[in-house]
């Protein structure tokens, strides 16, 4: 479930709010592709910056790194994580929109290629080979290459009847 707009506004600075608001859907549909790419880069860089800050703070808490700066730096780690998620959700929305735009471009390119191929095919000369020098004589009968049936009609089923007869004889003996 996404965070409401009020929570996003509470978490973000004034210059960040404008970019994140652009990543929401009524406004996202009207943004051109180039601006979407720059918005995605900005959101990705902000998300990465917060990820690195949080990673560094966790290293300090574990004792793997020396603390830098003031002691107030450790306050608000949860709000930084929420802020990082705001950027992640915005990036997900922008990437989804970019994916739709790329799919539309790909579909348009494929249909244009198909239309060009159809136009080339319709514009090409029709190839009708000549009928040959003896066309008016009609077709010649070709001899059949099929083998004649080995088993005649009267022998069909005789093998299975022979098996039945021999089984009946064995049953009668024993």
C-alpha positions in Angstrom: 0.0 0.0 0.0 1.4 3.4 -0.9 1.8 6.3 1.4 -0.7 9.2 1.2 0.3 12.5 -0.3 0.4 14.1 3.1 2.9 11.6 4.4 5.1 12.2 1.3 4.9 15.9 1.8 5.8 15.6 5.4 8.9 13.5 4.7 10.3 15.4 1.7 12.0 18.7 1.4 10.5 21.5 -0.7 12.6 20.9 -3.8 12.0 17.1 -3.6 8.2 17.4 -3.4 7.9 18.9 -6.9 9.7 16.0 -8.5 7.9 13.3 -6.6 4.5 15.0 -7.4 5.4 14.8 -11.1 5.8 11.0 -10.7 2.1 10.6 -9.7 -0.3 9.5 -12.4 -2.4 12.4 -13.5 0.7 14.4 -14.3 2.9 11.4 -15.2 0.8 10.7 -18.4 1.6 14.1 -19.9 5.4 14.1 -19.4 7.4 13.6 -22.6 9.8 10.6 -22.8 13.0 12.7 -22.4 11.8 14.4 -19.2 10.7 11.0 -17.9 14.2 9.7 -18.4 15.7 12.6 -16.5 13.1 12.3 -13.7 13.9 8.6 -13.4 17.6 9.4 -13.1 16.9 12.0 -10.5 14.7 9.7 -8.4 17.3 6.9 -8.8 20.1 9.1 -7.6 18.0 10.3 -4.6 17.1 6.7 -3.7 20.7 5.7 -4.0 21.9 8.6 -1.9 19.5 7.7 0.9 20.4 4.0 0.6 24.1 4.8 1.0 23.4 7.1 4.0 21.3 4.4 5.7 24.0 1.7 4.9 26.7 3.9 6.5 24.6 4.5 9.6 24.0 0.8 10.0 27.8 0.2 9.8 28.3 2.9 12.5 25.8 1.2 14.7 27.4 -2.2 14.2 30.8 -0.7 15.0 32.3 -1.3 11.6 32.8 2.3 10.8 33.8 5.4 12.8 31.1 8.0 13.2 31.5 11.2 11.2 29.9 14.5 11.8 27.7 15.3 14.8 25.8 13.0 17.0 22.4 14.3 15.8 23.1 12.5 12.5 21.8 9.2 14.0 18.4 10.7 14.6 15.6 10.1 12.2 16.8 6.8 10.6 13.2 5.6 10.2 12.1 8.7 8.4 15.1 8.4 6.1 14.0 4.8 5.3 10.5 6.0 4.6 11.8 8.8 2.4 13.9 6.3 0.5 10.7 4.3 -0.1 8.9 7.4 -1.4 11.6 7.7 -4.0 11.5 4.0 -4.7 7.7 4.1 -5.3 8.1 7.2 -7.5 10.8 5.4 -9.5 8.6 2.4 -9.9 5.8 4.6 -11.3 8.1 6.4 -13.7 9.7 3.1 -14.9 6.3 1.6 -15.5 5.3 4.6 -17.6 8.6 4.4 -19.5 8.0 0.7 -20.2 4.5 1.5 -21.6 6.1 4.2 -23.9 8.8 1.9 -25.1 6.2 -0.8 -25.8 4.1 1.6 -27.8 7.2 2.7 -29.8 8.2 -0.9 -30.4 4.6 -1.8 -31.5 4.5 1.3 -33.9 7.9 0.3 -35.3 6.8 -3.3 -36.0 3.5 -2.3 -37.6 5.4 0.3 -39.8 7.8 -2.5 -40.9 4.8 -4.8 -41.7 3.1 -2.1 -43.7 6.3 -1.5 -45.7 6.6 -5.2 -46.4 3.0 -5.4 -47.5 3.5 -2.4 -49.8 6.6 -4.0 -51.3 4.8 -7.2 -51.8 1.8 -5.5 -53.4 4.0 -3.4 -55.6 6.1 -6.3 -56.9 5.5 -7.9 -60.3 3.4 -11.0 -60.2 5.3 -14.1 -61.2 3.3 -16.4 -63.5 5.5 -19.1 -65.1 4.7 -20.1 -68.7 2.7 -23.3 -69.1 5.3 -24.9 -71.4 5.2 -26.0 -75.0 2.6 -28.7 -74.7 0.0 -26.9 -72.5 -2.9 -27.6 -74.9 -2.4 -31.3 -74.9 -3.4 -31.6 -71.2 -1.8 -33.5 -68.4 0.0 -36.8 -68.9 -0.9 -39.8 -66.9 1.9 -40.7 -64.6 2.4 -44.4 -63.7 1.6 -45.1 -60.1 4.6 -46.0 -57.8 2.4 -47.6 -55.2 2.9 -51.3 -54.5 0.0 -53.6 -54.8 -1.5 -55.0 -51.7 0.2 -58.1 -50.5 -2.7 -59.5 -48.5 -5.8 -60.3 -50.5 -9.2 -59.5 -49.2 -10.0 -63.1 -48.4 -7.0 -63.5 -46.1 -7.7 -60.4 -44.0 -8.3 -61.6 -40.5 -7.1 -65.1 -41.1 -4.0 -64.7 -38.9 -6.1 -63.6 -35.9 -8.5 -66.5 -36.5 -5.6 -68.9 -36.7 -4.5 -67.6 -33.3 -7.9 -68.1 -31.9 -8.1 -71.7 -33.2 -4.7 -72.7 -31.8 -5.6 -71.2 -28.4 -8.9 -73.2 -28.4 -6.9 -76.3 -29.2 -4.5 -75.7 -26.3 -7.4 -75.1 -23.9 -9.1 -78.3 -25.0 -6.0 -80.4 -24.3 -5.2 -79.1 -20.9 
